[in-house]
Amino acid sequence: MAEKAAPSPLARTVLQQCVGARLQIHRGMVIYVCFFKGATEEILPKMVSALLSLRACESDSGRLVSVLDLPGSILLVPQATLGGKTKGCGMQYHGNIGKEDGLRLYSHLVTLCREGLRDGAAAGSGAGPERDGARVMVQHGTYGNRQVLKLDTNGPHTHLLEF
Amino acid sequence: MAEKAAPSPLARTVLQQCVGARLQIHRGMVIYVCFFKGATEEILPKMVSALLSLRACESDSGRLVSVLDLPGSILLVPQATLGGKTKGCGMQYHGNIGKEDGLRLYSHLVTLCREGLRDGAAAGSGAGPERDGARVMVQHGTYGNRQVLKLDTNGPHTHLLEF
């Protein structure tokens, strides 16, 4: 693997559009999240703004729209493995944020996504988080725990965003 | 989103361990692949070596082992969206390899993964690609086409590798 000057993002997210993601949401977006050392609450508003407004979801007409515009739900999955770097045949996680700080940021991120989805939905149609008969929601995995994930996509459309 | 000096990888892969990934494989690994401009055949052997030997799969005893050691199968998914950069609320793909070059590299990557899995399996037990009664295989999505993906994981364990 090429050794390059390492970029130093503070957070890394991977997004996939999905048709369903059980236990959890119906139509919407799955977001894997990993925070790096040095990440603070300060980056959260721009993370949420970018994640909610990114045109990464396909509407019924095939147009790319944001999860807010869809309107869709969000499944957040804490994913510390995203912060790994290969060393030999293993992965090392020296750049990852500590567990307590990570949990705090993750919890706050969930709250901000929830607020953003609610406010965006309200702004979109005046009908609150239940728009077009579809209840949109933010579901999330438990930080630090193993998550059993089932994911159905009609094309995963995986995106990598760093903050 | 922070504007940073862009790193310039030639290929990007995202790996998840999985319990199943229909149409396709049973136990093994899903690998999303994206090639960037400038990528050539030269990087493929080290990509395959890294992907097949990375200890990213959980054995029955809970130990992290490679997909070769598992032994497991591989589902390769071409994923051009991984090469995107945000511009405003959209994604741009100026850094991605051209379609013909990408298809050629992707096809070669599939072949090399197949050879690596076959040789590794043979080296592991002398029993060829069918080890421990489990048929290991390389399945892959079609380059340039939309893929319907269903993925079951017991913890996605998403890894990001750049080459």
HADDOCK unambig.tbl for C-alpha pairs under 7 A between the chains (distance, minus, plus):
assign (segid A and resid 1 and name CA) (segid B and resid 46 and name CA) 6.78 0.50 0.50
assign (segid A and resid 1 and name CA) (segid B and resid 163 and name CA) 5.05 0.50 0.50
assign (segid A and resid 2 and name CA) (segid B and resid 163 and name CA) 5.63 0.50 0.50
assign (segid A and resid 7 and name CA) (segid B and resid 7 and name CA) 6.42 0.50 0.50
assign (segid A and resid 46 and name CA) (segid B and resid 1 and name CA) 6.71 0.50 0.50
assign (segid A and resid 53 and name CA) (segid B and resid 89 and name CA) 5.83 0.50 0.50
assign (segid A and resid 54 and name CA) (segid B and resid 89 and name CA) 4.49 0.50 0.50
assign (segid A and resid 54 and name CA) (segid B and resid 90 and name CA) 5.82 0.50 0.50
assign (segid A and resid 55 and name CA) (segid B and resid 89 and name CA) 5.78 0.50 0.50
assign (segid A and resid 55 and name CA) (segid B and resid 90 and name CA) 5.29 0.50 0.50
assign (segid A and resid 79 and name CA) (segid B and resid 157 and name CA) 6.74 0.50 0.50
assign (segid A and resid 79 and name CA) (segid B and resid 158 and name CA) 6.81 0.50 0.50
assign (segid A and resid 81 and name CA) (segid B and resid 157 and name CA) 5.71 0.50 0.50
assign (segid A and resid 81 and name CA) (segid B and resid 158 and name CA) 5.79 0.50 0.50
assign (segid A and resid 81 and name CA) (segid B and resid 159 and name CA) 5.64 0.50 0.50
assign (segid A and resid 82 and name CA) (segid B and resid 158 and name CA) 5.66 0.50 0.50
assign (segid A and resid 82 and name CA) (segid B and resid 159 and name CA) 4.88 0.50 0.50
assign (segid A and resid 82 and name CA) (segid B and resid 160 and name CA) 5.83 0.50 0.50
assign (segid A and resid 84 and name CA) (segid B and resid 159 and name CA) 6.87 0.50 0.50
assign (segid A and resid 89 and name CA) (segid B and resid 53 and name CA) 5.82 0.50 0.50
assign (segid A and resid 89 and name CA) (segid B and resid 54 and name CA) 4.49 0.50 0.50
assign (segid A and resid 89 and name CA) (segid B and resid 55 and name CA) 5.78 0.50 0.50
assign (segid A and resid 90 and name CA) (segid B and resid 54 and name CA) 5.82 0.50 0.50
assign (segid A and resid 90 and name CA) (segid B and resid 55 and name CA) 5.27 0.50 0.50
assign (segid A and resid 146 and name CA) (segid B and resid 155 and name CA) 5.41 0.50 0.50
assign (segid A and resid 147 and name CA) (segid B and resid 154 and name CA) 6.35 0.50 0.50
assign (segid A and resid 147 and name CA) (segid B and resid 155 and name CA) 4.67 0.50 0.50
assign (segid A and resid 148 and name CA) (segid B and resid 153 and name CA) 5.69 0.50 0.50
assign (segid A and resid 148 and name CA) (segid B and resid 154 and name CA) 4.32 0.50 0.50
assign (segid A and resid 148 and name CA) (segid B and resid 155 and name CA) 5.04 0.50 0.50
assign (segid A and resid 149 and name CA) (segid B and resid 152 and name CA) 5.90 0.50 0.50
assign (segid A and resid 149 and name CA) (segid B and resid 153 and name CA) 5.14 0.50 0.50
assign (segid A and resid 149 and name CA) (segid B and resid 154 and name CA) 6.34 0.50 0.50
assign (segid A and resid 149 and name CA) (segid B and resid 155 and name CA) 6.31 0.50 0.50
assign (segid A and resid 149 and name CA) (segid B and resid 156 and name CA) 6.71 0.50 0.50
assign (segid A and resid 150 and name CA) (segid B and resid 151 and name CA) 5.61 0.50 0.50
assign (segid A and resid 150 and name CA) (segid B and resid 152 and name CA) 4.41 0.50 0.50
assign (segid A and resid 150 and name CA) (segid B and resid 153 and name CA) 6.24 0.50 0.50
assign (segid A and resid 151 and name CA) (segid B and resid 150 and name CA) 5.62 0.50 0.50
assign (segid A and resid 151 and name CA) (segid B and resid 151 and name CA) 5.01 0.50 0.50
assign (segid A and resid 151 and name CA) (segid B and resid 152 and name CA) 6.40 0.50 0.50
assign (segid A and resid 152 and name CA) (segid B and resid 149 and name CA) 5.88 0.50 0.50
assign (segid A and resid 152 and name CA) (segid B and resid 150 and name CA) 4.39 0.50 0.50
assign (segid A and resid 152 and name CA) (segid B and resid 151 and name CA) 6.39 0.50 0.50
assign (segid A and resid 153 and name CA) (segid B and resid 148 and name CA) 5.70 0.50 0.50
assign (segid A and resid 153 and name CA) (segid B and resid 149 and name CA) 5.13 0.50 0.50
assign (segid A and resid 153 and name CA) (segid B and resid 150 and name CA) 6.22 0.50 0.50
assign (segid A and resid 154 and name CA) (segid B and resid 147 and name CA) 6.35 0.50 0.50
assign (segid A and resid 154 and name CA) (segid B and resid 148 and name CA) 4.33 0.50 0.50
assign (segid A and resid 154 and name CA) (segid B and resid 149 and name CA) 6.33 0.50 0.50
assign (segid A and resid 155 and name CA) (segid B and resid 146 and name CA) 5.40 0.50 0.50
assign (segid A and resid 155 and name CA) (segid B and resid 147 and name CA) 4.66 0.50 0.50
assign (segid A and resid 155 and name CA) (segid B and resid 148 and name CA) 5.03 0.50 0.50
assign (segid A and resid 155 and name CA) (segid B and resid 149 and name CA) 6.31 0.50 0.50
assign (segid A and resid 156 and name CA) (segid B and resid 149 and name CA) 6.70 0.50 0.50
assign (segid A and resid 157 and name CA) (segid B and resid 79 and name CA) 6.74 0.50 0.50
assign (segid A and resid 157 and name CA) (segid B and resid 81 and name CA) 5.69 0.50 0.50
assign (segid A and resid 158 and name CA) (segid B and resid 79 and name CA) 6.82 0.50 0.50
assign (segid A and resid 158 and name CA) (segid B and resid 81 and name CA) 5.78 0.50 0.50
assign (segid A and resid 158 and name CA) (segid B and resid 82 and name CA) 5.67 0.50 0.50
assign (segid A and resid 159 and name CA) (segid B and resid 81 and name CA) 5.64 0.50 0.50
assign (segid A and resid 159 and name CA) (segid B and resid 82 and name CA) 4.88 0.50 0.50
assign (segid A and resid 159 and name CA) (segid B and resid 84 and name CA) 6.86 0.50 0.50
assign (segid A and resid 160 and name CA) (segid B and resid 82 and name CA) 5.85 0.50 0.50
assign (segid A and resid 163 and name CA) (segid B and resid 1 and name CA) 5.09 0.50 0.50
assign (segid A and resid 163 and name CA) (segid B and resid 2 and name CA) 5.63 0.50 0.50
